[in-house]
Amino acid sequence: MRETLWILAAAALAFSPALWAPFHLDDFALLQDPVVTSPAGWWRVWAPAQTRPLTWFSFWLNWQSGGPQAAGYHLVNLLLHLASIVLLRGTLGKLMPAPAALAATAIFALHPIQTEAVAYVFARATLLMTLFCLLALRAWTGGRHWQAAAWFAPALLAKEECVSFPLFLLLLHLSISRNRRELAAIGAMLLMSLAAGLRVLHVIAVTAGSGVGAQSGRTSLDYFTTEGAVLVRYLRMLLFPSGFTPDPAVEFVGGWWALAAWLMIALLAVASLGRFGKAREGFWGLAALALIAPSSSIFPAADLAADRRVYLPLAAFAAAIGLLLARTPKWVLPSLGLLLAALSFRQTLVWRSGESLWREAVRLAPGKVRPKIQLARQLPPAEALALLDEAQRLRPDDPAIGSEKGRVYLEMGKPSAALAEFGRALALAPGDARAVNNRGVALLKLGQKEAARDDFRRALEIDPCLFDARWNLLSLGHRHATPADCRYTPAQEMALQGR
């Protein structure tokens, strides 16, 4: 217990700067979601089309208790991480020698690759999923197999990426117990995973802009081969902790060498399994591959890599490393723990502001456009334009750069320059409702009300629920009926009604 308390204290200190961090990326979207901000959202999160309802329910609770104050959201994330540490320590103690379990817990608790999951509010789905999977694992190791299945259900409701958790339990069954009575519970959990997976596949298929599956723009085979190289990147960051960023410089690579990386890692894990009856390093290597497979195998996503995807698999990776560290001198683990805590503290400080986060991302991925656009939003107009010019030289065909430059010019009071940039963005993306609306804003600033009104109407023809276009039309005295399937935040609804 004393060692566990030291680990908890070190983790709380290492990730404490997150408590003063702002919102980032998709955090802002959840703060505008009517499910989160509405008093009736506590039951709306359970609607059939709502993915990850348990996570959104936790966001709703955060909003009801503290509104849009970032500190409360970050505190919940940190507490979830600390709870997972406690659960992992107790569970691994039943599966491996105490020194190895202690080392594995310290790595899971303090490794800087965990920073994104803890410091990024939107990553709470990963934290909740892991918490309930560890509760299921604790019940499983205690012989309460159906109770484990019950804990697995809320894990699926938090995030569907844990669908492969029953395969991990099957590996555990084959490697340690071979008790046939366990198979019924494993089968039930596999059926739950299948149902959750099919539901999510349906939702993302009918949700425009999901960026997953067919909407990712990649085939399953291309994604799979690329993820072989991504997995090597994850392993490199685990062993040599550096290069952590919310927008890594990972591009589609394909080719057989990337597929070979997957095969080599799996073969190494199988070769080190040893005899059945003990959960050795190879077992935990295979377990980690099983846990990371849903996000890093054949189901394509627009983002090829994300540090937070390693959060749950790190429990297995850490167990394998912990078995190795248990054979080292006693001073190694405390020294490693201090080093990891210091690196995590430094990495969490990067998340303390949008500017520091995106400066780091630009430094680590100088050839990518998205980090430059994100950083430009944190900078004074003159610096932002210089950075966006650099991005435009890298990707002259990217409409997002023109839209961002137009926004900056509007901020500087230069609507003519903004109109030119919005026009360039629209030429590159003629069907983009936001680009049409942006051009209308520039025209309105230039006093061309009729032309602006036509653009706002055209934007609503493309996207009938685009709030900005509807609001801009109302500012010109034109009211359009809102489609029944449009969902706005309470503040947006009040704004539209107030007009």
Sequence and secondary structure as in RCSB ss.txt:
>XXXX:A:sequence
MRETLWILAAAALAFSPALWAPFHLDDFALLQDPVVTSPAGWWRVWAPAQTRPLTWFSFWLNWQSGGPQAAGYHL
VNLLLHLASIVLLRGTLGKLMPAPAALAATAIFALHPIQTEAVAYVFARATLLMTLFCLLALRAWTGGRHWQAAA
WFAPALLAKEECVSFPLFLLLLHLSISRNRRELAAIGAMLLMSLAAGLRVLHVIAVTAGSGVGAQSGRTSLDYFT
TEGAVLVRYLRMLLFPSGFTPDPAVEFVGGWWALAAWLMIALLAVASLGRFGKAREGFWGLAALALIAPSSSIFP
AADLAADRRVYLPLAAFAAAIGLLLARTPKWVLPSLGLLLAALSFRQTLVWRSGESLWREAVRLAPGKVRPKIQL
ARQLPPAEALALLDEAQRLRPDDPAIGSEKGRVYLEMGKPSAALAEFGRALALAPGDARAVNNRGVALLKLGQKE
AARDDFRRALEIDPCLFDARWNLLSLGHRHATPADCRYTPAQEMALQGR
>XXXX:A:secstr
 HHHHHHHHHHHHHTGGGGG    TTHHHHHT HHHHSTTHHHHTTSTT SSHHHHHHHHHHHHHHTT HHHHHH
HHHHHHHHHHHHHHHHHTTTS HHHHHHHHHHHHH GGGHHHHH GGGHHHHHHHHHHHHHHHHHHTT HHHHHH
HHHHHHHH GGGGGHHHHHHHHIIIII  TTHHHHHHHHHHHHHHHHHHHHHHHHHSTT  BGGGGT  HHHHHH
HHHHHHHHHHHHHHS     SS       HHHHHHHHHHHHHHHHHT  STTS  HHHHHHHHHHHHTTTSSSS 
BSSS  GGGGHHHHHHHHHHHHHHHTTS TTHHHHHHHHHHHHHHHHHHHTTSHHHHHHHHHHH TT SHHHHHH
HTTS HHHHHHHHHHHHHH TT HHHHHHHHHHHHHTT HHHHHHHHHHHHHH TT HHHHHHHHHHHHHTT HH
HHHHHHHHHHHH TT HHHHHHHHHTT      TT    HHHHHHHHH 
